[in-house]
Amino acid sequence: MVAITSFYAGVLTILFIGLSAQVILYRRKHRIAYGDADTPRFTAMVRAQGNFAEYAPLGLILLGLAELNGAGAILLHMIGLPLLAGRVMHGLGLAFVPRQMRWRVWGMMATAISLAIGACAALLLAL
């Protein structure tokens, strides 16, 4: 059973739905079928969604592998919490709080920490 991974997957999916809804609603309101219409605000929204889609799955894979390989709850939360916090901060900094570079930086740092811990766990648990 992968209960901890399931929890983080559920919460992250809700966040992704929120980012996606923001993009969809903006597209509908401004009638943008493709691309970003050279609109900096919309470009930021699209990139927040895209960046999430690029990083969250890898973090969840590492988390799930750690859980399947018998990692303890503390280690799993050491992977999951910074992944979740990082994705929230990055999304806020890019999609919801314009010109807040520090949120983006903190978000990417937290995500990188999560991925690094997950990668180390995957390697060590594979031995």
N, C-alpha and C positions, 0 to 999 in steps of 0.2 A: 504494500500500500504506500502511496506517495501523498500523504495528507498535507504535509507542509508545502510541497511543490504545488499541489492543487490549490491551496489557499492563495499563494502568490500568483499563480496563473490566473485565478479568478479575478483578483484585484487588479492585476495589470491589464487584463482584458477589458475590464470596465473603464480603466483610464484610456485605453486605446479606442474604445467606442466613443468616448468623449472627444478625443482629438479628431477622430474621423467625422463625427457629427459636425464639429466646428467647420471642417473643410467642406463637407457636403452642403451645409446651410449657406456658407459664403458663396460657393459655386452657384447655387440656385438663386440666391438673392441678386448676384451680379452677372448671372448668365454666362459663366465661364465654363465652357465644355472641356477644354484641354489646357494643360499648362497652368501658368500662374498669371497670365495677362500682364506681365511686367509690373505687378503690384507688390511692393516690398512687404506690406502687411500680410498679404495672402501667401507670398513666398515663404514667409516665416511660419505660417500655419501649416503649409504643406510639408516643410522641412521638419517641423516638430513631429508630425505624424510619421514621416518617412524615417526619421532618426529613431523613433520609438520602434518601428517595424524592423529596423536593422539591428538594434542592440538587445531588445527584450527577449527575443527568441533564443539567442545564444545563452543569455543568462539563465533562462528557464531550463534549457537543455543541461547546462552544467549543474544547476540545482537538482534537477531530476536524477541525473546520473549519480550525484553524491548521495541522494536519498536512497536510490536503488542499491547502491554499493554499501549501505549501512552506516553512513555518516550520522552522527548524533545531532540532536535538535539544535544545540548551540551553534555548531558549524553550519548547519543549514540556514539558520537565521542570520549568520554572519555573511552568507551569500545573498539571501533573499531581502533582508532589510535595506542594505545599501542599493541593491538593484531597484527596489521599489522607490526608495527616497530619491535616488538619482533620476529615475524616469519622471517622477513628479516634479522635481526641481527643474529639470531640463524643459519639460513641457510648459511649466509656468514661465520660465525665462524666455522661451522662444515664441510660444503661441499665445499666452495670455497676459504676460507682463512685458510689453514692448520696451526695448532698450535697457533691459536688466541683465547685462552680460554676466554678472556674478552668479545669478541663479543657474545660467547655462554652464558656467565653469564648475560650480559646485556639483551640479547634476552629472556632468561628465566625469568628474573626479570620483563621485560615489559609484557611478556605474563601472568605471575602470577598476576600482577597488573590489567591487563585487565579482567582476570577471576574473581578476587576478586570483582572488581567494578560490573561486570556483575552478579555475584552471589548475591551481596547485592541488586542490582536493581531488580533482579527477586524476591527476597524475599519481598522487600518493596512494589513492584508493585502488588504482589499477595494478599496483605492484604486489 
